[in-house]
Amino acid sequence: MHQPEFDQLVEEICAVRVTDPETPLVDLGVDSLHTVALVMAVEDRFGVELDPDDLADLSLTSPAGLLRTVRARLADDASVPSGS
């Protein structure tokens, strides 16, 4: 998924407008309930589990940061041999 598509997902789930993907979610007006809904939607869509501790890092809680986290998690999952 490319950044514009991910930004659209954020906009749909959180009812905000993403003008700069590096803007922290809180600065976009995303509250804690929308953050939880977004994390759940991302986990469902990508089949990954996000570490709640990662969300404490403001650099990861922007649309771009969240997408980087998802990509890293997917890469980690792909590098683990099946059955491990």
HUSUL-V763105 format. One record per residue. N is the residue number from 0. OMEGA is omega in whole degrees, -180 to 180 (NA if undefined). D_LAST is the distance of its C-alpha to the last C-alpha in Angstrom with 1 decimal. Layout:
# HUSUL-V763105
n:N omega:OMEGA d_last:D_LAST
n:N omega:OMEGA d_last:D_LAST
This chain:
# HUSUL-V763105
n:0 omega:180 d_last:26.7
n:1 omega:-176 d_last:29.5
n:2 omega:-180 d_last:31.2
n:3 omega:178 d_last:34.2
n:4 omega:179 d_last:32.1
n:5 omega:177 d_last:30.1
n:6 omega:179 d_last:33.4
n:7 omega:177 d_last:34.7
n:8 omega:178 d_last:31.9
n:9 omega:-179 d_last:32.7
n:10 omega:-179 d_last:36.4
n:11 omega:-176 d_last:35.9
n:12 omega:-171 d_last:33.8
n:13 omega:180 d_last:35.8
n:14 omega:177 d_last:39.2
n:15 omega:176 d_last:39.8
n:16 omega:178 d_last:40.8
n:17 omega:177 d_last:38.5
n:18 omega:177 d_last:40.9
n:19 omega:-176 d_last:38.8
n:20 omega:179 d_last:35.0
n:21 omega:179 d_last:35.0
n:22 omega:178 d_last:37.1
n:23 omega:-179 d_last:35.3
n:24 omega:-179 d_last:34.9
n:25 omega:179 d_last:37.3
n:26 omega:175 d_last:39.9
n:27 omega:-179 d_last:39.6
n:28 omega:-180 d_last:40.5
n:29 omega:179 d_last:37.1
n:30 omega:-175 d_last:37.2
n:31 omega:179 d_last:34.5
n:32 omega:176 d_last:34.5
n:33 omega:178 d_last:34.0
n:34 omega:178 d_last:31.3
n:35 omega:179 d_last:29.3
n:36 omega:179 d_last:30.1
n:37 omega:179 d_last:29.0
n:38 omega:179 d_last:25.6
n:39 omega:179 d_last:25.1
n:40 omega:180 d_last:26.3
n:41 omega:179 d_last:24.1
n:42 omega:179 d_last:20.9
n:43 omega:-176 d_last:22.0
n:44 omega:-174 d_last:23.1
n:45 omega:179 d_last:20.1
n:46 omega:179 d_last:17.3
n:47 omega:174 d_last:16.3
n:48 omega:-179 d_last:16.8
n:49 omega:179 d_last:19.3
n:50 omega:-180 d_last:19.8
n:51 omega:178 d_last:23.3
n:52 omega:178 d_last:24.1
n:53 omega:-177 d_last:23.8
n:54 omega:175 d_last:26.7
n:55 omega:180 d_last:28.9
n:56 omega:-176 d_last:29.1
n:57 omega:179 d_last:32.0
n:58 omega:-180 d_last:30.9
n:59 omega:-175 d_last:27.8
n:60 omega:168 d_last:29.9
n:61 omega:176 d_last:31.9
n:62 omega:-180 d_last:31.0
n:63 omega:179 d_last:30.2
n:64 omega:178 d_last:28.1
n:65 omega:177 d_last:26.2
n:66 omega:176 d_last:25.5
n:67 omega:179 d_last:24.4
n:68 omega:179 d_last:21.9
n:69 omega:180 d_last:20.6
n:70 omega:179 d_last:20.4
n:71 omega:179 d_last:18.6
n:72 omega:178 d_last:16.0
n:73 omega:178 d_last:15.6
n:74 omega:178 d_last:15.4
n:75 omega:-180 d_last:12.7
n:76 omega:-179 d_last:10.6
n:77 omega:-177 d_last:11.7
n:78 omega:179 d_last:10.7
n:79 omega:179 d_last:7.0
n:80 omega:179 d_last:5.9
n:81 omega:178 d_last:5.5
n:82 omega:180 d_last:3.8
n:83 omega:NA d_last:0.0
